[in-house]
């Protein structure tokens, strides 16, 4: 390759990178504007959250929740009349450290419980935890066959059935982004049905996030909140509405990437 063609190649790569970054910034700006509009946010709360996040905003991206998703969670918690909120996050990472910071700053939050199946990743995430309300729990990812998934969805006691029929997913398969009918082992989870729940579905990979809805059906109540990341990758919203009447508070689908999320409030059981 000649020096001229090498320079042209580097210029092309730089241009593509600049275009990608510009599109991402435009998407982030549109996302924040929509959240502010949907939730009727006071500018003071937006500034407050920006100060809380600080330089860590630069760490967002990739697999983590977006800035707008975090803003929606923070502002909804700050504005709510609820207290003793139990946050439960499925899948740990950068998002966990931000949620830990939100838990520390909001008196409305009683606890943050994060489930993670990768012990090394859990240990790495633990290093960023500062709030004594936060606990990270190692839990296996379990899975069932298609026909058994339908039985769990239709069961009168889905949690009991899940604990009996679900099998542990081998560690090397948990990285499969098309994993089928898989969710965490939730037996003995320290989540009470008597206090409000804020559920953050950011894992596992594949279509299994919908299994949270039958498994938490009997613990979920009016006013509870559910944030679904990658909401359009599978029919998560439709499955949610199979079990609960919900109102969509806000959400955003990025135009230039695969990112999409929605925040719902539970209005009742179907």
DOKOL-257747 format. One line per 2 residues: their letters; for each residue z, y, x of N, C-alpha, C. Coordinates in pm, 1 decimal. Layout:
N
A	Z:Y:X:Z:Y:X:Z:Y:X; ...;
END
This chain:
270
XX	0.0:-119.9:85.2:0.0:0.0:0.0:0.0:125.0:88.8; -89.9:215.6:61.9:-97.7:337.4:141.3:17.3:429.6:107.5;
XX	41.7:525.6:198.5:150.7:619.8:174.1:126.2:702.2:48.5; -0.7:734.6:21.6:-33.8:813.7:-97.4:-4.4:734.8:-224.6;
XX	-43.1:606.6:-226.6:-18.5:524.8:-345.9:130.7:497.3:-363.6; 203.1:486.2:-250.5:347.6:466.6:-259.9:415.6:588.1:-319.9;
XX	370.8:706.3:-276.7:427.6:829.4:-333.8:395.1:839.8:-482.2; 274.5:801.3:-520.5:233.2:805.9:-661.3:317.4:708.7:-744.5;
XX	345.0:591.7:-687.0:427.0:493.0:-757.5:568.7:545.2:-778.4; 626.1:603.8:-671.7:761.5:659.9:-683.6:765.6:773.7:-783.8;
XX	661.7:856.1:-787.4:655.8:967.0:-883.5:649.2:914.4:-1026.7; 572.3:806.2:-1045.1:563.6:746.0:-1178.8:696.1:690.2:-1224.3;
XX	768.6:623.7:-1133.4:900.2:568.5:-1167.0:999.0:679.6:-1199.4; 993.2:787.2:-1122.5:1081.7:901.3:-1147.0:1052.5:964.2:-1281.8;
XX	924.8:974.4:-1316.4:886.1:1032.7:-1445.0:936.6:946.7:-1560.3; 919.1:814.5:-1549.5:966.9:724.5:-1655.6:1117.7:734.9:-1672.3;
XX	1188.7:743.2:-1559.4:1333.9:755.1:-1565.0:1375.8:886.1:-1629.5; 1305.7:993.8:-1598.0:1336.6:1124.6:-1656.4:1310.8:1125.0:-1806.4;
XX	1198.5:1064.8:-1847.2:1165.1:1057.3:-1990.0:1271.2:977.1:-2064.6; 1313.4:862.8:-2005.4:1415.0:779.3:-2070.8:1545.2:856.1:-2085.9;
XX	1589.4:923.5:-1981.7:1715.1:998.3:-1987.3:1707.0:1111.4:-2088.6; 1593.0:1179.7:-2094.1:1575.6:1290.1:-2189.2:1581.3:1239.0:-2331.8;
XX	1512.5:1129.0:-2358.7:1514.5:1070.8:-2493.4:1655.2:1028.5:-2532.1; 1729.0:971.6:-2436.9:1865.0:927.4:-2465.4:1955.7:1045.1:-2498.1;
XX	1941.3:1155.8:-2424.3:2020.0:1276.2:-2450.7:1987.9:1331.2:-2589.3; 1859.6:1333.2:-2624.5:1819.7:1382.3:-2757.3:1878.7:1294.6:-2867.0;
XX	1877.1:1163.4:-2844.9:1936.9:1071.7:-2941.8:2086.8:1097.8:-2955.2; 2156.9:1115.4:-2843.1:2300.9:1141.2:-2846.8:2332.7:1270.0:-2921.5;
XX	2251.8:1372.0:-2901.1:2274.0:1499.2:-2970.5:2253.9:1482.3:-3120.4; 2149.6:1409.6:-3159.3:2124.0:1385.7:-3301.6:2235.0:1302.8:-3363.9;
XX	2283.8:1205.2:-3287.9:2392.2:1119.3:-3336.0:2517.8:1200.6:-3364.6; 2556.3:1285.6:-3271.1:2678.0:1365.8:-3287.8:2663.0:1461.5:-3405.3;
XX	2546.9:1524.3:-3419.1:2524.0:1614.4:-3533.7:2539.6:1539.6:-3665.1; 2487.2:1416.9:-3673.1:2496.8:1339.3:-3797.0:2641.3:1301.9:-3827.5;
XX	2716.5:1260.1:-3725.4:2857.0:1225.2:-3746.4:2935.7:1346.3:-3796.1; 2913.7:1461.0:-3733.9:2982.7:1583.8:-3774.3:2950.6:1617.8:-3919.4;
XX	2823.6:1602.3:-3956.9:2781.6:1632.7:-4094.4:2838.3:1531.9:-4193.3; 2826.8:1402.5:-4161.7:2872.1:1298.1:-4254.1:3021.8:1304.6:-4279.6;
XX	3099.4:1333.4:-4174.0:3245.1:1330.6:-4184.6:3305.8:1469.0:-4205.5; 3218.8:1571.8:-4216.9:3263.8:1710.0:-4239.7:3369.7:1749.7:-4135.8;
XX	3334.5:1731.9:-4009.5:3432.1:1750.5:-3903.3:3454.2:1897.4:-3870.5; 3579.8:1928.0:-3850.3:3618.2:2057.4:-3795.8:3578.4:2059.2:-3647.7;
XX	3516.8:2168.8:-3600.6:3478.9:2175.4:-3458.8:3596.1:2150.1:-3364.4; 3717.9:2181.3:-3409.8:3834.7:2160.9:-3324.1:3854.5:2013.4:-3291.4;
XX	3828.4:1924.3:-3389.5:3844.0:1780.8:-3364.7:3738.5:1732.8:-3265.8; 3616.6:1785.4:-3279.4:3509.5:1747.9:-3186.8:3544.3:1789.0:-3044.0;
XX	3596.2:1911.1:-3027.3:3636.7:1957.5:-2893.7:3754.4:1876.0:-2841.7; 3846.0:1846.1:-2931.2:3965.4:1768.0:-2895.3:3925.2:1631.5:-2840.0;
XX	3829.1:1567.9:-2907.0:3784.3:1436.6:-2861.0:3709.9:1447.9:-2728.0; 3629.9:1551.9:-2712.8:3559.9:1572.4:-2586.5:3655.4:1585.7:-2470.0;
XX	3766.0:1657.5:-2491.0:3867.6:1671.9:-2386.1:3938.5:1539.4:-2358.9; 3961.9:1463.2:-2466.0:4027.6:1333.4:-2450.7:3942.4:1238.5:-2366.5;
XX	3813.1:1238.7:-2392.1:3722.8:1148.4:-2321.2:3696.6:1196.6:-2179.2; 3682.2:1326.8:-2161.9:3662.2:1384.4:-2029.7:3540.0:1329.5:-1959.0;
XX	3555.1:1302.4:-1830.8:3443.6:1254.9:-1749.5:3401.4:1112.3:-1784.0; 3483.8:1040.4:-1860.5:3450.3:902.8:-1893.7:3329.3:892.4:-1985.8;
XX	3285.3:1003.5:-2042.5:3165.5:1000.3:-2125.0:3047.6:945.4:-2046.5; 3046.3:970.6:-1916.0:2934.6:925.7:-1833.0:2931.6:773.6:-1819.6;
XX	3044.7:708.1:-1849.3:3050.3:561.5:-1838.2:2995.1:492.5:-1962.1; 2972.7:567.6:-2069.4:2922.9:507.7:-2192.3:2775.5:472.9:-2176.8;
XX	2732.9:372.9:-2251.5:2595.5:328.5:-2242.3:2592.2:178.3:-2222.0; 2473.1:124.5:-2211.7:2462.1:-19.4:-2194.0:2519.0:-93.5:-2313.6;
XX	2619.2:-180.3:-2287.1:2676.4:-262.7:-2393.5:2787.2:-191.6:-2470.5; 2833.9:-77.8:-2424.1:2948.4:-12.8:-2487.8:2907.7:57.4:-2617.0;
XX	3009.3:90.4:-2697.5:2985.4:176.5:-2812.8:2936.4:313.0:-2764.6; 2872.1:385.2:-2852.1:2818.1:516.2:-2816.3:2922.8:625.3:-2836.0;
XX	2893.1:743.1:-2781.6:2982.7:858.4:-2796.4:3005.2:889.9:-2944.1; 2898.4:888.8:-3022.4:2910.7:918.6:-3165.4:2996.6:818.1:-3239.3;
XX	2986.7:690.7:-3201.6:3069.7:588.1:-3265.6:3217.3:612.2:-3236.8; 3248.6:644.4:-3111.2:3387.7:675.6:-3075.9:3436.1:801.7:-3147.6;
XX	3350.7:901.3:-3155.8:3387.5:1024.8:-3225.7:3418.2:995.7:-3371.8; 3339.5:909.8:-3434.2:3362.2:876.0:-3575.3:3496.4:805.5:-3593.3;
XX	3529.7:714.7:-3500.6:3658.5:644.5:-3509.3:3774.7:740.9:-3490.7; 3766.3:822.1:-3387.0:3875.1:915.2:-3355.7:3898.3:1013.1:-3469.7;
XX	3791.6:1072.9:-3519.6:3806.2:1174.7:-3623.6:3853.0:1114.3:-3755.7; 3804.3:994.6:-3787.3:3847.7:928.9:-3910.9:3996.3:895.7:-3904.8;
XX	4041.5:847.9:-3789.4:4184.4:818.7:-3771.8:4266.9:946.7:-3781.8; 4222.2:1052.9:-3716.8:4296.5:1178.8:-3715.5:4306.6:1240.7:-3855.0;
XX	4206.0:1217.3:-3938.7:4202.3:1280.4:-4071.3:4265.3:1194.3:-4180.4; 4292.7:1067.9:-4150.3:4337.3:976.4:-4254.4:4483.4:999.3:-4292.5;
XX	4515.8:957.5:-4413.5:4655.2:957.8:-4459.5:4725.3:827.5:-4424.5; 4650.8:731.2:-4370.2:4708.4:602.1:-4336.0:4799.0:613.4:-4213.1;
XX	4890.2:520.8:-4202.2:4976.0:511.5:-4083.5:4991.2:365.2:-4047.1; 5045.2:339.3:-3927.9:5062.7:201.7:-3879.7:4931.5:123.7:-3877.3;
XX	4823.2:191.3:-3837.9:4691.4:127.1:-3833.8:4687.0:24.0:-3721.2; 4638.6:-95.6:-3754.3:4617.5:-200.1:-3655.7:4469.3:-202.6:-3619.1;
XX	4437.5:-159.8:-3498.1:4299.9:-170.2:-3451.1:4280.4:-307.4:-3389.0; 4169.9:-371.7:-3423.0:4136.2:-498.8:-3360.4:3991.7:-492.6:-3314.3;
XX	3973.4:-517.8:-3185.5:3842.1:-510.0:-3123.5:3799.6:-649.7:-3078.8; 3676.7:-685.3:-3112.5:3622.3:-814.4:-3071.6:3525.5:-792.4:-2956.5;
XX	3567.3:-833.9:-2835.6:3489.4:-812.4:-2714.5:3542.9:-693.6:-2637.5; 3574.8:-712.8:-2508.0:3635.5:-605.1:-2429.4:3535.8:-545.2:-2332.1;
XX	3574.7:-431.0:-2273.3:3489.6:-364.9:-2174.9:3521.1:-217.0:-2167.2; 3418.8:-136.4:-2139.4:3435.9:9.5:-2132.6:3495.4:61.5:-2263.0;
XX	3447.7:6.6:-2374.3:3497.0:50.6:-2504.8:3648.0:35.3:-2516.3; 3701.7:-70.9:-2457.0:3845.2:-97.0:-2467.7:3927.4:14.1:-2404.3;
XX	3884.2:63.1:-2288.7:3959.3:169.6:-2222.1:3955.8:298.9:-2302.7; 3844.7:325.0:-2372.6:3836.6:444.3:-2458.6:3925.7:426.2:-2581.1;
XX	3921.8:307.9:-2641.9:4007.7:281.1:-2757.8:4154.7:286.6:-2718.8; 4186.1:241.1:-2599.2:4323.0:249.5:-2547.4:4368.1:395.3:-2541.9;
XX	4279.7:482.3:-2498.8:4311.6:624.5:-2491.3:4328.5:684.7:-2631.3; 4243.9:641.0:-2725.4:4256.3:687.5:-2863.9:4389.2:640.4:-2923.1;
XX	4425.4:514.2:-2896.6:4551.9:460.7:-2947.9:4670.6:540.9:-2895.7; 4663.2:580.2:-2767.9:4773.6:656.1:-2708.0:4787.2:794.8:-2768.5;
XX	4675.7:853.2:-2813.2:4677.4:992.6:-2859.6:4697.3:1006.3:-3009.8; 4687.2:897.1:-3085.5:4694.1:905.0:-3232.6:4820.3:835.1:-3282.9;
XX	4909.3:911.2:-3343.8:5033.4:852.3:-3394.7:5006.9:760.7:-3513.4; 4888.2:772.8:-3573.7:4855.4:687.4:-3688.3:4833.5:541.8:-3648.3;
XX	4810.8:516.8:-3519.2:4778.3:382.3:-3472.1:4904.7:308.9:-3429.5; 4922.9:193.1:-3486.8:5037.5:108.5:-3452.4:5006.8:20.0:-3332.0;
XX	4883.6:-35.6:-3326.9:4849.8:-129.6:-3220.2:4699.2:-137.6:-3201.2; 4660.0:-178.8:-3081.1:4521.4:-213.7:-3050.0:4523.3:-353.0:-2990.4;
XX	4456.6:-446.1:-3057.2:4445.9:-583.5:-3009.2:4299.8:-612.6:-2979.6; 4272.2:-652.4:-2856.3:4135.2:-682.5:-2814.6:4124.2:-829.1:-2778.6;
XX	4023.0:-896.2:-2834.2:3998.2:-1036.8:-2805.6:3883.6:-1049.2:-2705.5; 3901.9:-1133.1:-2604.9:3800.3:-1152.2:-2501.5:3798.3:-1298.9:-2459.5;
XX	3677.1:-1354.6:-2443.0:3663.1:-1496.2:-2408.9:3645.2:-1521.2:-2259.7; 3613.7:-1415.7:-2183.7:3588.6:-1428.5:-2040.3:3713.4:-1382.5:-1964.4;
XX	3783.7:-1475.8:-1899.4:3910.8:-1442.7:-1833.5:3893.5:-1341.0:-1721.3; 3786.3:-1354.4:-1643.0:3763.3:-1258.7:-1534.3:3737.9:-1119.0:-1589.5;
XX	3658.9:-1111.1:-1695.1:3628.6:-981.7:-1757.4:3753.9:-922.5:-1819.4; 3835.5:-1009.4:-1880.3:3960.6:-963.3:-1940.0:4052.1:-904.0:-1833.2;
XX	4063.2:-971.5:-1719.9:4149.3:-922.3:-1611.3:4099.2:-788.2:-1558.6; 3966.6:-773.5:-1548.1:3909.6:-647.4:-1500.0:3936.0:-534.7:-1598.9;
XX	3922.4:-565.8:-1727.6:3946.2:-464.4:-1830.7:4092.7:-423.5:-1834.2; 4180.9:-519.4:-1810.7:4324.4:-493.0:-1814.5:4364.8:-382.9:-1717.3;
XX	4290.3:-368.9:-1608.5:4323.3:-268.7:-1507.8:4310.8:-126.1:-1560.7; 4231.6:-107.0:-1666.9:4210.7:27.0:-1720.9:4305.0:61.9:-1835.2;
XX	4391.5:-31.7:-1873.7:4479.5:-12.0:-1988.7:4604.2:66.2:-1947.6; 4635.5:170.7:-2025.7:4750.8:256.3:-1995.5:4850.9:263.4:-2110.5;
XX	4809.0:230.9:-2231.5:4893.4:250.0:-2350.2:4970.0:121.0:-2382.8; 5098.7:134.6:-2412.9:5177.8:15.5:-2443.6:5151.1:-39.4:-2584.0;
XX	5067.1:29.1:-2661.6:5026.5:-23.3:-2791.8:4916.3:-128.5:-2778.7; 4854.6:-136.3:-2662.0:4735.4:-218.6:-2641.8:4770.7:-353.9:-2582.6;
XX	4710.6:-458.7:-2639.8:4722.5:-591.5:-2581.2:4586.1:-659.3:-2580.5; 4552.2:-719.4:-2467.0:4429.7:-796.0:-2452.2:4463.5:-943.4:-2459.8;
XX	4392.1:-1016.5:-2543.6:4419.8:-1158.1:-2563.7:4298.7:-1241.6:-2526.2; 4321.5:-1345.8:-2448.3:4214.5:-1441.3:-2420.5:4198.8:-1534.0:-2539.8;
XX	4077.8:-1542.3:-2591.1:4047.4:-1632.9:-2701.5:3911.3:-1697.5:-2679.0; 3904.1:-1828.0:-2703.7:3776.2:-1897.6:-2695.3:3682.6:-1849.6:-2805.5;
XX	3554.8:-1858.5:-2776.9:3454.3:-1842.4:-2881.9:3426.9:-1980.8:-2939.2; 3429.8:-1990.2:-3071.6:3404.8:-2115.0:-3142.0:3273.0:-2104.0:-3218.1;
XX	3215.7:-2216.5:-3253.9:3092.5:-2211.7:-3333.0:3086.1:-2329.5:-3428.3; 2999.3:-2316.0:-3528.9:2976.9:-2420.9:-3627.9:2827.1:-2435.0:-3653.0;
XX	2788.3:-2544.0:-3717.4:2649.9:-2565.1:-3755.4:2614.7:-2476.7:-3875.2; 2484.4:-2464.0:-3900.5:2438.2:-2376.6:-4009.3:2500.8:-2414.8:-4142.7;
XX	2500.4:-2546.1:-4173.5:2553.4:-2588.4:-4303.3:2703.7:-2564.4:-4313.0; 2773.9:-2575.5:-4200.5:2918.2:-2551.3:-4200.9:2946.8:-2403.1:-4216.5;
XX	2863.2:-2319.4:-4158.7:2877.6:-2174.1:-4175.9:2874.6:-2138.5:-4323.7; 2782.5:-2199.0:-4398.0:2773.9:-2173.1:-4541.5:2900.5:-2218.4:-4613.1;
XX	2959.3:-2329.4:-4566.1:3083.8:-2376.7:-4625.7:3197.8:-2279.1:-4599.1; 3202.0:-2222.4:-4476.4:3305.8:-2124.1:-4444.0:3290.4:-2001.0:-4533.1;
XX	3167.4:-1957.2:-4553.7:3142.6:-1840.7:-4638.1:3184.4:-1865.1:-4782.5; 3173.3:-1988.9:-4829.0:3205.9:-2018.5:-4968.2:3343.5:-2076.0:-4990.6;
XX	3420.8:-2092.4:-4884.5:3550.1:-2159.3:-4895.0:3656.9:-2069.5:-4956.5; 3750.8:-2133.3:-5028.4:3865.5:-2060.4:-5081.0:3965.5:-2029.2:-4970.2;
XX	3961.3:-2106.7:-4862.9:4050.0:-2083.5:-4748.4:3966.4:-2091.9:-4620.4; 3884.0:-1990.9:-4595.1:3790.7:-1997.8:-4481.3:3858.9:-2006.0:-4345.6;
XX	3973.3:-1939.9:-4329.1:4041.3:-1943.5:-4199.0:4088.4:-2083.7:-4165.5; 4142.5:-2152.8:-4262.3:4189.0:-2290.3:-4239.7:4070.8:-2381.4:-4208.1;
XX	3961.4:-2366.7:-4282.9:3842.8:-2448.2:-4258.1:3786.5:-2419.7:-4118.8; 3780.5:-2293.8:-4081.1:3729.2:-2254.6:-3949.7:3809.5:-2319.4:-3837.3;
XX	3939.7:-2317.8:-3850.8:4025.2:-2374.8:-3745.8:4006.6:-2525.3:-3733.8; 3962.9:-2591.1:-3841.1:3947.1:-2736.4:-3839.4:3810.4:-2780.2:-3787.2;
XX	3704.5:-2704.8:-3821.1:3569.2:-2754.7:-3795.1:3499.6:-2686.8:-3677.6; 3545.6:-2568.6:-3635.7:3476.0:-2495.6:-3529.7:3505.1:-2556.8:-3393.3;
XX	3401.9:-2562.4:-3308.6:3414.3:-2620.0:-3174.5:3400.3:-2510.7:-3069.7; 3465.1:-2530.0:-2955.5:3460.3:-2431.5:-2847.0:3319.9:-2426.3:-2787.2;
XX	3269.6:-2305.3:-2769.7:3139.3:-2285.3:-2707.2:3156.0:-2295.0:-2555.6; 3074.4:-2376.9:-2487.4:3083.5:-2383.7:-2340.7:3064.7:-2246.1:-2277.9;
XX	3135.5:-2219.9:-2169.6:3136.5:-2086.6:-2108.5:2998.0:-2036.3:-2074.6; 2909.3:-2125.7:-2025.5:2776.7:-2079.7:-1984.4:2688.6:-2041.8:-2103.0;
XX	2725.2:-2085.8:-2223.0:2646.6:-2053.3:-2341.5:2692.1:-1923.2:-2408.2; 2812.0:-1875.5:-2374.5:2862.8:-1754.6:-2439.9:2783.7:-1630.1:-2401.7;
XX	2707.4:-1637.2:-2292.6:2625.6:-1522.8:-2251.3:2491.8:-1518.5:-2323.3; 2462.7:-1619.3:-2401.9:2338.1:-1624.8:-2478.6:2339.0:-1517.5:-2587.6;
XX	2249.3:-1420.8:-2577.7:2248.0:-1310.2:-2674.1:2197.4:-1353.9:-2811.4; 2150.0:-1476.9:-2823.4:2103.2:-1529.1:-2952.6:2193.6:-1642.1:-3000.4;
XX	2317.6:-1637.5:-2959.7:2415.4:-1738.7:-2999.5:2426.5:-1743.9:-3151.8; 2432.7:-1864.8:-3206.8:2433.3:-1881.8:-3351.7:2571.8:-1922.5:-3403.1;
XX	2612.7:-1857.5:-3510.7:2730.0:-1899.0:-3589.1:2856.8:-1912.9:-3505.6; 2878.2:-1815.1:-3418.5:2993.1:-1819.8:-3327.5:3084.8:-1700.3:-3350.1;
XX	3214.0:-1727.5:-3341.5:3313.4:-1620.9:-3352.9:3439.3:-1666.2:-3279.1; 3533.8:-1576.5:-3270.1:3654.0:-1601.9:-3190.8:3753.2:-1692.5:-3262.5;
XX	3834.8:-1757.0:-3184.6:3949.9:-1830.3:-3235.7:4055.4:-1726.5:-3275.4; 4084.6:-1715.6:-3403.6:4177.1:-1612.1:-3450.8:4310.3:-1670.4:-3497.0;
XX	4331.9:-1798.2:-3471.8:4457.6:-1859.4:-3515.9:4576.6:-1792.1:-3446.9; 4675.8:-1755.0:-3526.9:4795.5:-1691.3:-3474.6:4776.9:-1548.4:-3429.6;
XX	4670.1:-1487.4:-3471.9:4642.9:-1349.4:-3431.0:4751.0:-1256.6:-3486.9; 4807.8:-1167.5:-3404.3:4918.6:-1081.4:-3450.3:4869.4:-962.2:-3532.6;
XX	4802.5:-992.5:-3642.5:4752.4:-889.8:-3733.1:4808.8:-916.4:-3871.3; 4877.2:-819.0:-3926.0:4941.7:-834.6:-4056.5:4850.2:-785.7:-4168.1;
XX	4860.3:-851.5:-4282.2:4785.1:-805.8:-4398.3:4855.8:-694.4:-4472.4; 4974.2:-653.8:-4424.1:5053.1:-551.2:-4492.7:5024.5:-409.9:-4443.2;
XX	4968.3:-398.0:-4322.7:4935.3:-266.8:-4267.1:4783.2:-249.3:-4260.1; 4736.5:-124.3:-4256.5:4592.6:-98.5:-4251.7:4528.4:-159.2:-4127.6;
XX	4403.2:-201.4:-4143.1:4327.1:-261.4:-4034.2:4202.8:-177.9:-4006.9; 4176.6:-154.8:-3879.3:4051.4:-95.3:-3833.9:3985.0:-197.6:-3743.2;
XX	3877.4:-257.8:-3791.6:3810.5:-366.3:-3721.0:3686.4:-314.0:-3649.2; 3675.1:-344.4:-3519.6:3560.9:-300.5:-3440.1:3485.9:-425.2:-3395.6;
XX	3371.6:-450.5:-3457.1:3292.6:-569.2:-3429.0:3187.6:-536.7:-3324.5; 3223.8:-564.3:-3198.9:3136.2:-538.3:-3085.1:3108.1:-668.4:-3009.9;
XX	3135.5:-780.5:-3072.1:3115.3:-911.7:-3013.5:3149.2:-1016.6:-3117.7; 3113.1:-1142.5:-3091.8:3038.0:-1190.6:-2976.6:2888.5:-1167.9:-2993.7;
XX	2807.8:-1220.3:-2900.4:2663.3:-1213.4:-2913.6:2617.6:-1291.7:-3036.5; 2497.8:-1259.2:-3083.8:2436.5:-1337.5:-3190.3:2476.7:-1294.3:-3329.2;
XX	2459.3:-1385.0:-3425.2:2479.0:-1352.1:-3566.5:2621.1:-1374.8:-3616.0; 2711.4:-1418.6:-3526.6:2842.2:-1463.8:-3571.5:2940.7:-1356.8:-3613.9;
XX	2909.6:-1229.4:-3589.3:3004.1:-1124.4:-3628.8:3031.6:-1126.6:-3778.7; 2934.7:-1175.8:-3854.7:2953.2:-1184.1:-4000.2:3065.7:-1278.5:-4038.9;
XX	3101.7:-1371.5:-3951.4:3210.4:-1463.8:-3982.9:3344.6:-1392.2:-3993.1; 3354.4:-1271.6:-3937.4:3478.1:-1194.8:-3950.8:3509.7:-1166.7:-4097.0;
XX	3408.3:-1155.0:-4180.4:3431.2:-1112.0:-4318.5:3500.5:-1219.3:-4402.1; 3455.3:-1344.4:-4402.7:3536.4:-1445.1:-4473.1:3669.5:-1472.8:-4403.6;
XX	3670.8:-1469.4:-4269.1:3793.6:-1503.3:-4197.2:3903.6:-1399.0:-4216.9; 3864.7:-1273.3:-4242.1:3964.0:-1167.4:-4264.7:3970.0:-1123.7:-4410.5;
XX	3907.3:-1198.4:-4497.3:3902.4:-1159.3:-4639.1:4040.4:-1138.9:-4698.9; 4132.2:-1228.6:-4670.1:4264.2:-1222.1:-4733.9:4358.7:-1123.7:-4665.9;
XX	4319.2:-1068.9:-4550.0:4402.8:-969.2:-4482.6:4350.4:-827.9:-4504.9; 4230.1:-816.8:-4558.8:4163.6:-687.2:-4571.5:4192.2:-626.7:-4707.5;
XX	4213.0:-495.1:-4709.0:4254.0:-430.5:-4833.0:4187.8:-293.8:-4848.5; 4210.2:-232.0:-4961.0:4155.4:-99.4:-4990.2:4191.7:-0.6:-4880.1;
XX	4091.5:68.8:-4828.9:4114.8:170.7:-4727.1:4096.3:124.1:-4584.6; 4090.1:-7.7:-4563.1:4065.7:-57.9:-4428.3:3927.4:-14.5:-4380.2;
XX	3909.5:-11.8:-4248.7:3785.7:38.0:-4188.8:3720.5:-70.8:-4104.7; 3586.6:-73.3:-4107.1:3510.4:-169.6:-4028.6:3396.3:-96.5:-3959.4;
XX	3392.8:-102.5:-3825.5:3279.4:-50.0:-3750.6:3200.2:-168.5:-3697.0; 3071.6:-172.2:-3728.5:2984.2:-279.8:-3682.3:2885.1:-222.6:-3582.1;
XX	2891.6:-271.5:-3458.8:2792.7:-233.5:-3358.8:2672.8:-328.3:-3370.1; 2555.1:-278.6:-3330.0:2430.1:-356.2:-3343.0:2410.1:-400.2:-3488.1;
XX	2437.0:-308.4:-3578.4:2444.8:-343.1:-3720.7:2312.6:-392.6:-3777.5; 2201.1:-355.1:-3716.1:2071.7:-397.1:-3769.0:2011.5:-515.7:-3694.5;
XX	2086.1:-576.1:-3601.7:2032.1:-690.4:-3528.1:2030.0:-816.9:-3613.0; 2123.2:-827.6:-3704.7:2132.5:-938.0:-3799.7:2179.7:-877.6:-3932.6;
XX	2177.0:-953.2:-4042.6:2217.8:-896.8:-4172.4:2368.7:-880.0:-4186.4; 2430.7:-812.7:-4089.0:2575.7:-794.6:-4092.0:2620.7:-715.0:-4214.2;
XX	2549.1:-607.2:-4243.3:2590.7:-523.2:-4356.8:2581.1:-600.0:-4487.9; 2473.8:-675.6:-4505.9:2460.3:-754.3:-4628.3:2571.3:-856.4:-4642.4;
XX	2607.5:-919.2:-4531.2:2717.0:-1017.0:-4535.3:2850.3:-948.6:-4565.4; 2872.0:-829.5:-4508.8:2993.7:-753.3:-4539.0:3003.4:-726.0:-4688.6;
XX	2891.0:-684.4:-4746.9:2889.7:-650.8:-4889.6:2898.4:-774.2:-4978.8; 2879.7:-892.5:-4922.2:2899.9:-1015.5:-4998.7:3047.9:-1034.9:-5032.5;
XX	3133.6:-986.9:-4944.1:3277.6:-1008.2:-4961.2:3353.3:-884.1:-5009.1; 3301.4:-765.0:-4978.1:3375.5:-642.4:-5007.4:3285.7:-536.5:-5069.5;
XX	3347.3:-456.3:-5154.5:3283.2:-330.5:-5194.9:3316.3:-228.3:-5086.8; 3216.0:-160.7:-5036.5:3236.9:-70.0:-4924.7:3165.2:61.6:-4948.5;
XX	3212.4:164.6:-4879.4:3140.0:290.7:-4871.5:3105.7:315.3:-4725.4; 2983.9:358.8:-4700.7:2940.4:388.4:-4564.5:2982.5:530.9:-4529.8;
XX	3068.6:544.9:-4431.0:3117.9:676.2:-4392.5:3018.6:749.2:-4303.3; 2965.2:679.4:-4206.0:2865.6:738.4:-4116.3:2804.2:626.1:-4034.2;
XX	2709.8:661.2:-3949.4:2642.6:563.9:-3865.0:2519.0:627.1:-3804.8; 2458.1:556.4:-3710.9:2338.1:612.6:-3647.8:2256.5:501.1:-3584.5;
XX	2125.3:510.5:-3599.3:2031.3:420.6:-3532.6:1951.4:503.1:-3432.4; 1961.4:467.8:-3306.3:1888.4:538.9:-3201.5:1738.3:517.9:-3216.7;
XX	1662.7:622.7:-3192.9:1517.5:615.4:-3206.0:1450.9:555.5:-3082.9; 1515.5:570.0:-2967.1:1450.1:530.7:-2842.4:1518.8:414.1:-2772.0;
XX	1608.5:346.1:-2841.8:1670.5:226.5:-2784.9:1712.8:134.7:-2899.7; 1776.9:23.0:-2864.1:1816.1:-77.0:-2963.9:1948.9:-44.4:-3031.3;
XX	2014.1:64.1:-2993.9:2149.2:91.8:-3042.5:2150.7:130.2:-3189.9; 2248.5:76.4:-3261.0:2268.1:110.7:-3402.2:2407.9:67.7:-3443.1;
XX	2476.1:151.8:-3519.8:2611.7:119.1:-3563.1:2639.3:187.4:-3696.8; 2738.0:134.9:-3769.3:2782.3:196.9:-3895.2:2932.7:179.1:-3908.8;
XX	2994.9:277.9:-3972.4:3137.7:274.3:-4002.2:3154.9:267.8:-4153.5; 3228.1:167.0:-4200.8:3249.1:145.2:-4343.6:3397.5:154.4:-4378.2;
XX	3423.6:193.4:-4504.1:3558.9:186.0:-4558.5:3558.6:82.1:-4670.0; 3659.7:-2.9:-4672.1:3673.2:-104.8:-4775.2:3722.7:-40.3:-4904.6;
XX	3649.1:-65.4:-5012.2:3687.3:-10.3:-5142.3:3738.8:-118.6:-5237.5; 3727.9:-243.6:-5198.3:3776.5:-352.4:-5280.9:3709.9:-483.3:-5243.2;
XX	3759.9:-592.7:-5298.8:3704.4:-726.1:-5274.0:3606.5:-757.4:-5385.8; 3495.0:-820.5:-5349.4:3394.6:-858.9:-5449.6:3446.8:-977.3:-5532.0;
END
